Amino acid sequence: MRMRSARFVIRRARAGDASAIAEVYIAARRGAARYFPTVHSDDEIRGWITSHVVPNLEGWVAEGTEPDPGAIIAMMALDGAMLEQLYVAPAWQGRGVGNRLLALAMRERPAGLRLWTFQANTPARRFYEARGFRAVEFTDGARNEERAPDVLYECKGKEETIKTIDRFH
Ligand SMILES: CC(C)(COP(=O)(O)OP(=O)(O)OC[C@H]1O[C@@H](n2cnc3c(N)ncnc32)[C@H](O)[C@@H]1OP(=O)(O)O)[C@@H](O)C(=O)NCCC(=O)NCCS
């Protein structure tokens, strides 16, 4: 049975959100620990989110409006055409929050979007594939910090789709 949709708003991340964003990231990775090799301590992650992710990337958050108004329940970070981070707090997963954030990213990047995920992260892979992402490169993990095989996904944006369609006319 499908759970009730979450009630939330999406907005750009602000500097003051950094610690709440870090807690969402840490909790989501811990909740999906079997798909995420751990190479950093929680404090290292908090430092990296505060000093790099929030100030340097295009951050978005979902903020709950009920039953916990103001709580940050999900985070997303874009860097150019890359979707670098997408994490929904465990209690809020499967209720349409990730779907709304990903739809926003796709609208914000009409030329297309790419992302890396671990090959073992089958729920995330299903989630992206159901929304039009296609695997374009598989690696043995030698180039990522976790040394875990990963996969590059690409979603051709509307502009690319239009160009492809144009070629057939
Ligand atoms: C992967 C992840 C980002 C997806 O976000 P989410 O909020 O859980 O996903 P959604 O609820 O939007 O969609 C998941 C499923 O719930 C279903 N769903 C349930 N209730 C829903 C609702 N009210 N509205 C829309 N979809 C709903 C969707 O149909 C979807 O099914 P599908 O994948 O078969 O299409 C999130 O689960 C997560 O953070 N996982 C752990 C960390 C992770 O793996 N991050 C990705 C790293 S690359």
The ligand as an ORCA input file, in Angstrom:
! r2SCAN-3c Opt
* xyz 0 1
  C      16.967      6.943     -3.486
  C      16.193      8.077     -2.828
  C      16.890      9.413     -3.069
  C      14.779      8.137     -3.435
  O      14.021      9.136     -2.764
  P      12.568      8.765     -2.137
  O      11.981      9.995     -1.562
  O      12.740      7.597     -1.220
  O      11.808      8.321     -3.456
  P      10.254      8.553     -3.853
  O       9.387      8.307     -2.678
  O      10.131      9.841     -4.531
  O      10.129      7.406     -4.909
  C      10.442      6.056     -4.517
  C       9.274      5.190     -4.781
  O       8.237      5.499     -3.899
  C       7.013      5.536     -4.618
  N       6.139      6.434     -3.903
  C       5.611      6.114     -2.718
  N       4.810      7.110     -2.297
  C       4.846      8.095     -3.211
  C       4.220      9.351     -3.323
  N       3.391      9.786     -2.404
  N       4.500     10.120     -4.396
  C       5.364      9.674     -5.341
  N       5.965      8.477     -5.274
  C       5.712      7.670     -4.229
  C       7.391      5.935     -6.006
  O       6.492      5.377     -6.944
  C       8.762      5.356     -6.168
  O       8.723      4.095     -6.755
  P       9.606      3.755     -8.061
  O      11.050      4.037     -7.713
  O       9.316      2.300     -8.261
  O       9.101      4.641     -9.150
  C      16.034      7.862     -1.276
  O      15.327      6.660     -1.056
  C      17.343      7.835     -0.521
  O      17.780      8.864     -0.019
  N      17.956      6.641     -0.382
  C      19.163      6.451      0.416
  C      20.349      7.223     -0.113
  C      20.593      6.993     -1.600
  O      20.700      5.861     -2.050
  N      20.706      8.106     -2.326
  C      21.032      8.078     -3.739
  C      22.509      8.146     -3.873
  S      22.976      8.194     -5.597
*
